[in-house]
């Protein structure tokens, strides 16, 4: 509840319309909700005694009306974990007929807390493992991809994507993927936010200029998973290699045509439409060196002309992308 403020919230025996009402009053805010304002450090129990203190100091009629309307004014709570990645708490909401909590009920809540926290850790481990399994599959397909959780935080980065990241273009800072240019970064964050909010699988495209040429960034939501705590991959950001970046293509061509790694990268650049002069500039060598390397490549590949080599190279690349 509360959009990005609380990505997972489960309430037993909830009445229809409660969540909508909670969101409408901004129930996640400490200046509105006396329960939030009364929260303490992890493991410290809070109950009606503390609620009364907050309400006496700065009561908020909006939330009081809310809990009275939904008959959940009393109760007890404690924070289980509070860190940059996630917040977890446990609470018991009491109706007017339940009355204020007793010492025995509060002790039961404290006794349950370690078991709940153990379940949370297990669920978190499973979701992190799921992210790693997905990253492994993407790595096997040589896909340049970055996996984001429900809060937009980076969970995994494939090797191909790491090669495309750079401080002056696209990078990861404080657990978030950011563009160096402020205007592009605003557009990137907006698209990531929309993908996470709508959870629609249609990709959103964004172009970024890198030193090697234009790079296509695609942001796409992954299918929603019920009963997850937000650590599981919720969106994928894929990067399409800019011109001049050969990535896995060079290695694939080297293997297919029995070339050295350097020769495979030259062939990949040719297949991308670069001239010999451009290849020399990209590889920081002379045009004569590139021409000499191409003569060796022609012999190894069994061709006589550059056009033949490019045709074979594109066929090999196309086979690998299927």
Secondary structure, DSSP 4 states (H G I P E B T S, - for coil): --GGG-S----TTPPTTHHHHHHHTTTTSTTT-HHHHT--STT-EEEHHHHHHHHHHH--HHHHHHHHHTT--EEEEEEEEE-SS-EEEEEEEE-TTT-SPPHHHHHHHHHHHHHHHHHHHHHHHHHHHHHHHHHHHHHHTT--EEEE-TTS-EEEE-HHHHHH--TTSEEEETTEEEESSHHHHHHHHHHHHHHHHH---S-EEEEEEETTEEEEEEEEEPPP-TT--S-S--EEEEEEPPTT--HHHHHHHHHHHT--HHHHHHHHHHHTT--HHHHHHHHTS-HHHHHHHHHHHHHHHT-SSHHHHHHHHHHHHHHHH-
